[in-house]
């Protein structure tokens, strides 16, 4: 048998106040031992109570999650798969944020997707990962932003440039 705990110890373990522990005891939700005027709770009984109060569920990827003592499971946003290898997981909201933040959003999704596939690594938060990769590349000067609009070329200007270039070549040949 594990050691006996005071209500104060039990409250600290549960993350609640002592009055809540007393209410739990008075509601017969947890067994206790009374030694004189002192109430004691066994660690085994406290563990069993925590197990009864902790909510668990399975995620779509098969991972078992729990949300802690006495809380209802939080509904997580549905994450969709992106990238060539379909391994970059982003919710609709995160995807829209990423598209608005990064002009090279497609390229970075592909970079992360390839890396995750080749390394076998996975991330808890792909939006943060994408942001970090982009920020690091910008700091190192590797991320070049796309131009805001398509460049337009003036055909007359191009012809003048090629004629001048040809003329310069002819002059250089004559000088030799």
C-alpha positions in Angstrom: 0.0 0.0 0.0 1.2 3.5 -0.8 1.5 6.2 1.8 -1.4 8.1 3.4 -2.0 11.7 2.4 -3.5 14.7 4.2 -6.3 16.5 2.4 -3.8 19.4 1.8 -1.4 17.0 0.0 -4.3 15.6 -2.0 -5.5 19.1 -2.9 -2.0 19.9 -4.2 -1.8 16.8 -6.3 -5.3 17.4 -7.7 -4.6 21.1 -8.3 -7.7 22.1 -6.3 -8.3 23.8 -2.9 -8.7 21.8 0.3 -12.4 22.5 0.6 -12.9 20.8 -2.8 -11.1 17.7 -1.4 -13.3 17.8 1.7 -16.4 18.0 -0.6 -15.1 15.0 -2.6 -14.7 13.0 0.7 -18.1 14.1 2.0 -19.7 13.1 -1.3 -18.2 9.6 -0.9 -16.4 9.9 -4.2 -13.2 8.9 -2.5 -12.5 6.5 0.4 -10.6 7.9 3.4 -9.2 6.8 6.7 -9.9 8.7 9.9 -7.1 8.5 12.5 -8.4 10.4 15.5 -9.5 13.7 14.2 -7.2 13.5 11.2 -8.4 12.4 7.8 -6.0 10.5 5.5 -6.4 9.4 1.9 -4.3 6.6 0.4 -2.3 7.3 -2.7 -4.0 4.3 -4.4 -7.4 5.7 -3.8 -6.4 9.2 -5.0 -4.9 7.6 -8.2 -8.2 5.7 -8.8 -10.2 8.9 -8.3 -8.0 10.8 -10.8 -8.5 8.0 -13.3 -12.2 8.2 -12.9 -12.2 12.0 -13.4 -9.7 12.2 -16.2 -11.1 12.2 -19.7 -9.3 10.4 -22.4 -9.9 10.1 -26.1 -8.3 8.9 -29.3 -7.2 11.3 -32.0 -7.6 10.6 -35.7 -3.9 9.6 -35.9 -4.5 7.0 -33.1 -2.7 8.9 -30.4 -4.4 8.7 -27.0 -4.8 12.1 -25.3 -6.0 13.2 -21.9 -6.9 16.6 -20.7 -6.2 16.4 -17.0 -8.3 16.3 -13.9 -12.0 17.0 -14.3 -12.0 18.9 -17.6 -14.0 18.1 -20.6 -12.0 17.2 -23.7 -11.3 20.2 -25.9 -12.5 20.0 -29.5 -9.5 20.3 -31.7 -9.8 21.9 -35.1 -9.7 19.5 -38.0 -6.3 19.5 -39.6 -5.9 18.8 -43.3 -2.9 17.2 -44.9 -0.7 19.4 -47.2 2.5 18.9 -49.2 3.6 16.3 -51.7 3.7 13.6 -49.0 0.5 14.7 -47.3 2.3 15.1 -43.9 2.0 18.8 -43.1 -1.0 19.1 -40.9 -2.8 22.5 -40.8 -6.3 23.6 -39.8 -8.2 25.8 -42.2 -7.4 28.8 -39.9 -3.7 28.0 -39.7 -3.5 27.5 -43.5 -5.1 30.9 -44.2 -2.8 32.5 -41.7 0.2 30.9 -43.4 -0.9 32.0 -46.9 -1.3 35.6 -45.7 2.0 35.6 -43.9 4.4 34.1 -46.4 4.6 34.9 -50.1 6.4 31.6 -50.6 3.8 29.5 -48.7 3.7 26.7 -51.2 7.4 26.3 -51.4 7.8 26.1 -47.6 5.0 23.6 -47.2 6.8 21.4 -49.8 10.2 21.9 -48.0 8.7 20.8 -44.7 6.8 18.0 -46.3 10.0 16.6 -47.9 12.0 17.0 -44.7 9.3 15.3 -42.6 9.1 12.4 -45.1 12.8 11.9 -45.4 13.7 12.2 -41.7 10.6 10.5 -40.2 10.2 13.5 -37.9 6.9 15.0 -37.0 5.9 18.3 -35.3 3.2 19.2 -32.8 2.5 22.5 -34.5 3.3 22.8 -38.3 2.4 26.4 -38.5 5.1 27.3 -36.0 7.5 25.0 -37.9 6.7 26.8 -41.2 7.1 30.2 -39.6 10.5 29.2 -38.0 11.9 27.8 -41.3 10.8 30.9 -43.2 12.2 33.3 -40.5 15.5 31.5 -40.4 15.8 31.6 -44.2 15.0 35.3 -44.3 17.6 36.0 -41.7 20.2 34.1 -43.7 19.0 35.8 -47.0 17.9 32.5 -48.5 14.2 33.3 -48.7 13.6 35.6 -51.6 10.1 37.1 -51.8 8.3 36.8 -55.1 7.6 40.1 -56.9 4.2 41.5 -56.2 3.3 41.7 -59.9 4.5 40.2 -63.1 7.3 42.1 -64.9 6.4 43.7 -68.2 8.9 43.9 -71.0 9.1 46.7 -73.6 10.0 45.0 -76.9 11.4 48.3 -78.3 13.7 48.6 -75.3 14.9 45.0 -75.7 15.7 45.6 -79.4 17.7 48.7 -78.6 19.6 46.8 -75.9 20.4 43.9 -78.2 21.5 46.3 -81.0 23.8 48.1 -78.6 25.2 44.9 -77.3 25.9 43.7 -80.9 27.5 47.0 -81.8 29.8 46.8 -78.7 30.9 43.3 -79.7 31.7 44.4 -83.2 33.8 47.3 -81.9 35.7 45.1 -79.5 36.5 42.7 -82.4 37.9 45.5 -84.6 40.1 46.7 -81.7 41.8 43.4 -81.5 
